[in-house]
Amino acid sequence: MHWNKIGQIFDPSDHSVLGQQLEFAQSPQTLILEDRVRVYFSTRSRSRSRYGDGKFLSHIAFVDFSRDFSQILGVSQEQVIPLGDLGCFDEHGIFPINVLSRSGEIFAYTCGWNRRVSVSVDTAIGLAKSYDGGRTFQKVGAGPVLGPSLNEPFLVGDGFVRFFKNQFHMWYIFGTSWAELEAGCAPDRTYKIGHATSTDGVNWKKEDGVQIVSDRLPERESQALPSVVEVGYRYLMAFCYRYSSDFRSNPERAYRLGFAWSDDLMEWSRADDQFRFSGTTGCWDADMQCYPHVFELNGKTFLLYNGNEFGRHGFGLAELIH
């Protein structure tokens, strides 16, 4: 199997939302509708004085594509979901949002961001529902459905939820450390992929502190944005990984896409070398490939992903070839 790269399909600089030109389109994730494919993503705006002037806030927007991705049908022009109130876990941003249609309901699992003092941020996972076909979402409550615990004390986020084998499964990330890895620089974080299950999509039982995907980097590998799709009789996970320091401007240590196989949704075998996904020299994804999302459409398996600068230049599409 290999990925056939179709190319960049959305450039945020060509579009605006609520009168503001988009700067980012991070973590594209799909909702398959009868007449279109809706792709949600996180964009950024500069903060108001309440948050500290000039700091970014992450907001959710979406773009609608024709079901063959040949045409953009439109970009959202209203607030998809509000940020949290003062002091809430999602006060300073939502990135990413994972949307699931199940039994006539549309769920959204959000990764809420809030700024800290000794370190830059903390995260937790919230839940919202849509009552208008996925145009807007209303939060089920002001707090998270999954957050820090005894063995996962911080940075619980990036929840991806699907219904397999008569229950909800969530793959997510949890922080293992904050550390000053570069002299004179702010602390950097390390995080790994975990797993939780639920019977109702609201109350979750997680394997607290258990890393389910092995490392391949020689030092402090950070793993992010897991997504899972059924391929034949097996399950394929896509995620991204990087070094925990010097990754923002050093392409050799930046995000790359990783993959893993499972036969039972519990044990995962790393399979990066089977796919060898890489960027295209001189193009929008040359230095970084990150924030993947795998999904099935019309009997085919596709992959959305971001490129350089953490999604500043939008996202591209690839198809899995058997």
C-alpha positions as CSV (number, residue, x, y, z in Angstrom):
1,M,0.0,0.0,0.0
2,H,1.1,3.6,-0.6
3,W,-0.4,7.1,-0.5
4,N,-1.0,8.8,-3.8
5,K,-0.6,12.5,-3.1
6,I,-3.3,14.5,-4.9
7,G,-1.9,17.8,-3.7
8,Q,-2.8,21.0,-1.8
9,I,-6.6,21.5,-2.0
10,F,-7.1,24.4,0.4
11,D,-5.0,27.6,0.9
12,P,-6.4,29.7,3.7
13,S,-4.9,32.9,2.3
14,D,-7.5,32.8,-0.5
15,H,-10.4,33.0,1.9
16,S,-11.9,35.0,4.8
17,V,-14.3,34.2,7.6
18,L,-16.4,36.9,9.3
19,G,-14.4,39.6,7.4
20,Q,-11.0,38.4,8.5
21,Q,-8.5,36.7,6.1
22,L,-7.6,33.3,7.2
23,E,-4.0,32.8,8.4
24,F,-4.1,29.0,9.2
25,A,-6.1,25.9,8.4
26,Q,-4.9,23.5,11.0
27,S,-6.0,19.9,11.6
28,P,-8.5,19.3,8.8
29,Q,-11.2,16.8,9.9
30,T,-14.2,15.6,7.9
31,L,-18.0,15.2,8.2
32,I,-19.4,13.3,5.3
33,L,-22.7,14.7,4.2
34,E,-25.1,13.5,1.4
35,D,-24.1,16.2,-1.1
36,R,-20.7,17.4,0.2
37,V,-17.7,16.8,2.4
38,R,-17.4,19.3,5.2
39,V,-13.8,19.8,6.5
40,Y,-13.5,21.5,9.8
41,F,-10.2,23.2,10.7
42,S,-8.7,25.6,13.2
43,T,-7.7,29.1,12.2
44,R,-6.2,31.9,14.3
45,S,-6.9,35.5,15.2
46,R,-5.0,38.0,17.3
47,S,-6.3,38.2,20.9
48,R,-8.2,41.0,22.6
49,S,-6.6,42.8,25.6
50,R,-8.2,40.4,28.1
51,Y,-5.9,37.7,26.9
52,G,-2.7,39.7,26.4
53,D,-2.4,41.8,23.3
54,G,-1.0,40.1,20.2
55,K,-1.4,36.5,21.3
56,F,-3.1,34.0,19.0
57,L,-6.5,32.5,19.7
58,S,-7.6,29.4,17.8
59,H,-11.1,29.2,16.3
60,I,-13.0,26.6,14.4
61,A,-14.2,27.2,10.8
62,F,-15.1,24.8,7.9
63,V,-14.9,24.5,4.1
64,D,-17.4,22.5,2.1
65,F,-16.1,20.5,-0.9
66,S,-17.9,18.5,-3.6
67,R,-17.8,14.8,-2.8
68,D,-15.0,14.3,-5.3
69,F,-13.0,17.3,-3.9
70,S,-12.9,18.9,-7.3
71,Q,-14.8,22.1,-6.2
72,I,-15.0,24.3,-3.1
73,L,-18.7,25.0,-2.4
74,G,-18.2,27.6,0.3
75,V,-16.5,28.5,3.6
76,S,-18.3,29.0,6.9
77,Q,-19.4,32.6,7.6
78,E,-20.7,32.3,11.2
79,Q,-19.2,31.3,14.5
80,V,-19.0,27.5,14.5
81,I,-18.4,27.1,18.2
82,P,-17.6,29.8,20.8
83,L,-14.5,29.8,22.9
84,G,-14.8,29.1,26.6
85,D,-15.7,31.7,29.3
86,L,-13.2,33.3,31.6
87,G,-11.2,30.6,33.4
88,C,-12.5,27.7,31.3
89,F,-10.4,25.0,29.8
90,D,-11.0,26.3,26.3
91,E,-10.8,30.0,27.0
92,H,-7.9,30.6,24.6
93,G,-8.6,28.3,21.7
94,I,-10.1,25.2,20.3
95,F,-7.7,23.1,18.2
96,P,-8.6,20.6,16.9
97,I,-12.3,19.6,16.6
98,N,-13.2,16.0,15.7
99,V,-16.8,15.5,14.4
100,L,-18.7,12.2,14.6
101,S,-22.2,11.4,13.2
102,R,-23.9,8.7,15.2
103,S,-27.5,7.6,15.4
104,G,-28.8,10.8,14.0
105,E,-26.7,13.0,16.3
106,I,-23.6,15.0,15.4
107,F,-21.0,15.0,18.2
108,A,-17.9,17.3,18.3
109,Y,-14.9,16.5,20.5
110,T,-12.9,19.6,21.0
111,C,-9.4,20.2,22.3
112,G,-9.5,23.3,24.4
113,W,-6.5,25.4,25.2
114,N,-5.8,27.7,28.1
115,R,-2.7,29.7,28.9
116,R,-0.5,29.0,31.9
117,V,2.2,30.9,33.7
118,S,5.1,28.5,34.3
119,V,4.5,26.8,31.0
120,S,2.7,28.0,27.9
121,V,-0.5,26.1,27.8
122,D,-2.6,23.2,29.1
123,T,-5.4,21.3,27.2
124,A,-8.4,19.1,27.8
125,I,-11.1,17.5,25.7
126,G,-14.7,18.9,25.6
127,L,-17.9,17.8,24.0
128,A,-20.5,19.7,21.9
129,K,-23.4,18.8,19.7
130,S,-24.9,20.2,16.5
131,Y,-28.6,20.7,15.8
132,D,-28.3,22.3,12.4
133,G,-26.5,19.6,10.4
134,G,-23.0,20.6,11.5
135,R,-23.1,24.3,10.8
136,T,-22.8,25.3,14.4
137,F,-22.2,23.5,17.7
138,Q,-23.5,24.0,21.3
139,K,-21.3,22.8,24.2
140,V,-22.8,20.1,26.4
141,G,-21.2,21.8,29.4
142,A,-18.5,24.3,30.3
143,G,-16.0,21.7,31.4
144,P,-14.2,18.8,29.7
145,V,-15.2,15.2,29.3
146,L,-11.6,14.0,29.5
147,G,-8.8,15.8,31.3
148,P,-5.8,15.4,33.6
149,S,-5.8,12.3,35.9
150,L,-3.4,10.5,38.3
151,N,-1.0,9.3,35.6
152,E,-1.8,11.9,32.9
153,P,-1.3,15.2,34.8
154,F,-1.5,17.6,31.9
155,L,-1.9,18.2,28.1
156,V,-4.8,15.8,27.5
157,G,-6.1,16.6,24.0
158,D,-6.4,15.8,20.3
159,G,-9.4,13.4,20.9
160,F,-10.4,11.4,17.9
161,V,-13.6,9.3,18.4
162,R,-15.2,6.5,16.4
163,F,-17.7,3.8,17.1
164,F,-16.2,0.3,16.6
165,K,-17.3,-3.0,18.1
166,N,-20.3,-1.8,19.9
167,Q,-18.6,1.0,21.8
168,F,-17.0,4.4,21.4
169,H,-13.3,4.5,21.1
170,M,-11.2,7.6,21.7
171,W,-7.6,8.0,20.7
172,Y,-6.0,11.1,22.3
173,I,-2.7,12.5,23.5
174,F,-1.4,13.1,27.0
175,G,1.6,14.9,28.3
176,T,4.5,13.1,29.9
177,S,6.8,16.0,30.7
178,W,7.6,19.7,30.5
179,A,11.3,20.4,30.5
180,E,13.7,23.2,29.6
181,L,15.4,21.4,26.7
182,E,17.2,24.4,25.1
183,A,19.2,26.9,27.1
184,G,17.4,30.2,27.4
185,C,14.2,29.0,25.9
186,A,10.8,28.4,27.4
187,P,9.9,24.8,28.5
188,D,9.0,22.3,25.8
189,R,6.4,19.5,26.1
190,T,6.4,15.8,25.3
191,Y,3.3,13.9,24.7
192,K,2.2,10.4,23.7
193,I,-0.9,8.7,22.2
194,G,-3.4,7.0,24.6
195,H,-6.8,5.2,24.4
196,A,-10.2,5.4,26.1
197,T,-13.6,3.7,25.7
198,S,-17.2,4.7,26.4
199,T,-20.7,3.3,26.1
200,D,-22.3,6.7,25.6
201,G,-19.7,9.0,24.2
202,V,-19.7,11.2,27.4
203,N,-18.3,9.1,30.2
204,W,-14.9,7.7,29.4
205,K,-12.7,4.9,30.8
206,K,-9.0,5.4,29.8
207,E,-5.9,3.3,30.1
208,D,-4.4,6.0,32.4
209,G,-0.8,6.8,31.4
210,V,-0.4,3.9,28.9
211,Q,1.4,4.8,25.7
212,I,-0.1,2.6,22.9
213,V,2.2,3.5,19.9
214,S,5.9,2.9,20.2
215,D,8.6,5.6,19.6
216,R,11.0,5.6,16.7
217,L,13.0,8.8,17.4
218,P,16.2,8.4,19.5
219,E,15.2,11.1,22.0
220,R,11.9,12.6,23.4
221,E,9.5,11.8,20.6
222,S,6.2,13.8,20.8
223,Q,3.2,12.2,19.1
224,A,0.0,14.1,18.1
225,L,-3.3,14.0,16.2
226,P,-4.1,10.3,16.0
227,S,-7.0,9.2,13.7
228,V,-8.2,5.7,12.9
229,V,-10.0,4.1,9.9
230,E,-10.9,0.5,9.1
231,V,-9.1,-0.8,6.1
232,G,-10.3,-4.3,5.2
233,Y,-10.1,-6.4,8.3
234,R,-7.6,-4.2,10.0
235,Y,-7.4,-0.7,11.5
236,L,-5.0,1.9,10.3
237,M,-3.9,4.8,12.5
238,A,-2.3,8.0,11.2
239,F,-0.6,10.5,13.5
240,C,2.3,13.0,13.4
241,Y,5.5,12.9,15.5
242,R,8.5,15.2,16.1
243,Y,11.4,15.9,18.4
244,S,10.3,17.7,21.5
245,S,12.8,20.6,21.0
246,D,14.2,22.7,18.1
247,F,11.3,21.6,15.9
248,R,9.7,24.9,15.0
249,S,12.4,26.1,12.5
250,N,14.6,23.0,12.0
251,P,13.1,20.7,9.3
252,E,15.2,17.8,10.4
253,R,13.3,17.8,13.8
254,A,9.9,18.9,12.6
255,Y,6.7,16.9,12.4
256,R,6.4,13.9,10.1
257,L,3.5,11.5,9.5
258,G,3.6,8.2,11.3
259,F,1.3,5.1,10.8
260,A,0.4,2.0,12.8
261,W,-1.7,-1.1,12.2
262,S,-4.0,-3.0,14.7
263,D,-6.2,-6.1,14.4
264,D,-8.1,-5.5,17.7
265,L,-7.9,-1.7,18.4
266,M,-5.8,-2.5,21.4
267,E,-2.3,-3.6,20.2
268,W,-0.7,-1.3,17.6
269,S,2.4,-2.0,15.4
270,R,4.2,0.9,14.0
271,A,4.3,0.9,10.2
272,D,6.0,4.2,9.1
273,D,8.4,2.4,6.8
274,Q,5.5,0.7,4.9
275,F,4.2,4.1,3.8
276,R,7.2,6.4,3.7
277,F,5.1,9.6,3.4
278,S,7.2,12.7,2.7
279,G,6.9,16.2,1.5
280,T,7.6,17.6,-2.0
281,T,10.8,19.6,-2.4
282,G,10.2,23.3,-2.8
283,C,6.5,23.0,-2.1
284,W,4.0,23.9,0.7
285,D,4.8,20.6,2.6
286,A,8.5,20.3,1.9
287,D,9.7,21.0,5.5
288,M,6.8,19.6,7.6
289,Q,3.9,17.1,7.3
290,C,1.5,17.2,10.3
291,Y,-2.0,16.9,11.7
292,P,-3.3,14.0,9.6
293,H,-6.9,12.8,9.3
294,V,-7.8,9.5,7.7
295,F,-11.3,8.8,6.5
296,E,-13.3,6.6,4.2
297,L,-15.4,7.9,1.3
298,N,-17.1,5.9,-1.5
299,G,-15.2,2.7,-0.6
300,K,-11.8,4.5,-0.7
301,T,-9.4,5.6,2.1
302,F,-8.2,9.2,2.1
303,L,-5.8,11.3,4.1
304,L,-5.9,15.0,4.8
305,Y,-2.8,16.7,6.3
306,N,-1.1,20.0,6.9
307,G,2.3,21.1,5.6
308,N,4.9,23.8,6.5
309,E,4.5,26.1,9.5
310,F,1.9,24.0,11.3
311,G,-0.9,24.6,8.7
312,R,-0.3,28.2,7.8
313,H,-0.4,27.1,4.1
314,G,-3.5,25.0,4.3
315,F,-4.0,21.3,3.7
316,G,-3.6,18.6,1.1
317,L,-5.2,15.3,0.1
318,A,-3.9,11.8,-0.6
319,E,-5.5,8.5,-1.5
320,L,-4.5,5.1,-0.2
321,I,-3.6,2.8,-3.1
322,H,-3.9,-1.0,-2.5
